Amino acid sequence: GAVVSQHPSWVICKSGTSVKIECRSLDFQATTMFWYRQFPKQSLMLMATSNEGSKATYEQGVEKDKFLINHASLTLSTLTVTSAHPEDSSFYICSASRQYDTEAFFGQGTRLTVV
Amino acid sequence: QKEVEQNSGPLSVPEGAIASLNCTYSDRVSQSFFWYRQYSGKSPELIMSIYSNGDKEDGRFTAQLNKASQYVSLLIRDSQPSDSATYLCAVNNRHGDTGRRALTFGSGTRLQVQP
């Protein structure tokens, strides 16, 4: 149990275009989903927290208009990187948990390259 | 700023030895602690969770928690070359102005097990 599927696993896009990343909890209902970004040789940095049916909560320094998060159901959250630029190239990872104070399970990650 | 500190390593141990990974955290009210393993280019994989003071054993892994010292560690017995990875310590604490809970990750310790 506790499988989180993230899609796509990698994507290359042109500068100025938008990219959508999906995160699904396959065998449990995720009360909360989290989006992280990881640059090479650095740790995971939390971008935002989303709860089903409500607006995402963004961490300081993360542009909510650039990184659009939708948590439409208890099993699906999406992250859309709008007007992507080369500096947005990174490894984006989602995680999901059943409730607060429990372990989070990670998707496979999406490697975004903006050219 | 809620911080989680880890020695970046690399920590090099011979095959069959015990690897000891350490982590300190700054948020005194944290209640949930996790160790994740991350292979290069992959997303983190949960190894252990620990919620109360003392030791918790699972196979070759033992997590140790000391809340008074704000210290959590992971011991890997009979280390194998396949254990070579980056080990991330994570603490569940409140983020941002709304106080929502999410995992804060340390920068990770790179473990190398020499055959």
Chai-1 contact restraints between the chains, C-beta under 6 A:
chainA,res_idxA,chainB,res_idxB,connection_type,confidence,min_distance_angstrom,max_distance_angstrom,comment,restraint_id
A,F34,B,A102,contact,1.0,0.0,6.0,A-B,restraint_1
A,S43,B,F105,contact,1.0,0.0,6.0,A-B,restraint_2
A,S43,B,S107,contact,1.0,0.0,6.0,A-B,restraint_3
A,S43,B,G108,contact,1.0,0.0,6.0,A-B,restraint_4
A,L44,B,F105,contact,1.0,0.0,6.0,A-B,restraint_5
A,L46,B,A102,contact,1.0,0.0,6.0,A-B,restraint_6
A,T49,B,R100,contact,1.0,0.0,6.0,A-B,restraint_7
A,T49,B,A102,contact,1.0,0.0,6.0,A-B,restraint_8
A,T57,B,G96,contact,1.0,0.0,6.0,A-B,restraint_9
A,T57,B,T98,contact,1.0,0.0,6.0,A-B,restraint_10
A,T57,B,R100,contact,1.0,0.0,6.0,A-B,restraint_11
A,I93,B,S43,contact,1.0,0.0,6.0,A-B,restraint_12
A,Y100,B,R101,contact,1.0,0.0,6.0,A-B,restraint_13
A,D101,B,S32,contact,1.0,0.0,6.0,A-B,restraint_14
A,D101,B,N92,contact,1.0,0.0,6.0,A-B,restraint_15
A,E103,B,F34,contact,1.0,0.0,6.0,A-B,restraint_16
A,E103,B,L46,contact,1.0,0.0,6.0,A-B,restraint_17
A,E103,B,S49,contact,1.0,0.0,6.0,A-B,restraint_18
A,A104,B,L103,contact,1.0,0.0,6.0,A-B,restraint_19
A,F106,B,S43,contact,1.0,0.0,6.0,A-B,restraint_20
A,F106,B,P44,contact,1.0,0.0,6.0,A-B,restraint_21
A,Q108,B,S43,contact,1.0,0.0,6.0,A-B,restraint_22
A,G109,B,S43,contact,1.0,0.0,6.0,A-B,restraint_23
